[in-house]
Amino acid sequence: MAFTLPDLPYDYDALEVSIDARTMEIHHTKHHNAYITNLNNAIADTELADKSLDELITNAGSLSPAVRNNGGGHWNHTFFWNVMTGNSMGTPTGALAEEINSTFGDFESMKTQFNTAGATQFGSGWAWLTVSADGKLEISSTPNQDNPLMDCVKTKGTPILGLDVWEHAYYLRYQNLRPAYMQAWWDVVNWDKVSELYAAAK
């Protein structure tokens, strides 16, 4: 069964002013859709055609670059859309907030470490907040369209927050100023969703 482009859970202009509507529209309908088209083409008429996206991702190390990159692109973007909202509460609460404070000292320290991971990711990639196999919070980055669920990445875990630091995610508004984009992005994080993912991962 072919993969299809999921609808966004909000309008393209919902994340203004952090992320402009035109960037969201291009990112969703062009970039994300291209990963899906290329993934479908890569798995057509193969034994992978009936695999779920999660099955492809978790076994990415044994797959072709086309399936790994485009499958990762589809998974990562679907995840990314859902950890953002136009109605962000600003900061996490409850068990997630307690774990952030315990692990990183406080929320601002976590943000600084996360932003550093994104800013220092050479070229294109992602920054992640994950729950490790032993239930601990970790921050990491991955190149291209890799993610922490893949069997071939250095820091493995269950993602609960991810930030796209490819230039196409921010160039129209921020040009080459990746740190400015990352700082503005915190204003649209969907902490309700991140907390839900954290609880499920634990």
Buried (B, 14 or more C-beta within 10 A) or exposed (E): EEBEBBEBEBEBBBBBEBBBBEBBBBBBEEBBBBBBBBBBEBBEEEEBEEBEBEEBBEBBEEBBEEBBBBBBBBBBBBBBBBBBBBEBEEBBEEEBBEBBBEBBEEBEEBBBBBBBBBBEBEEBBBBBBBBBEEEEBBBBBBEBBBBBBBEEBEBBBBBBBBBBBBBEBBBBBBEEEBEEBBBBBBBBBBBBBBBBBBEEBE
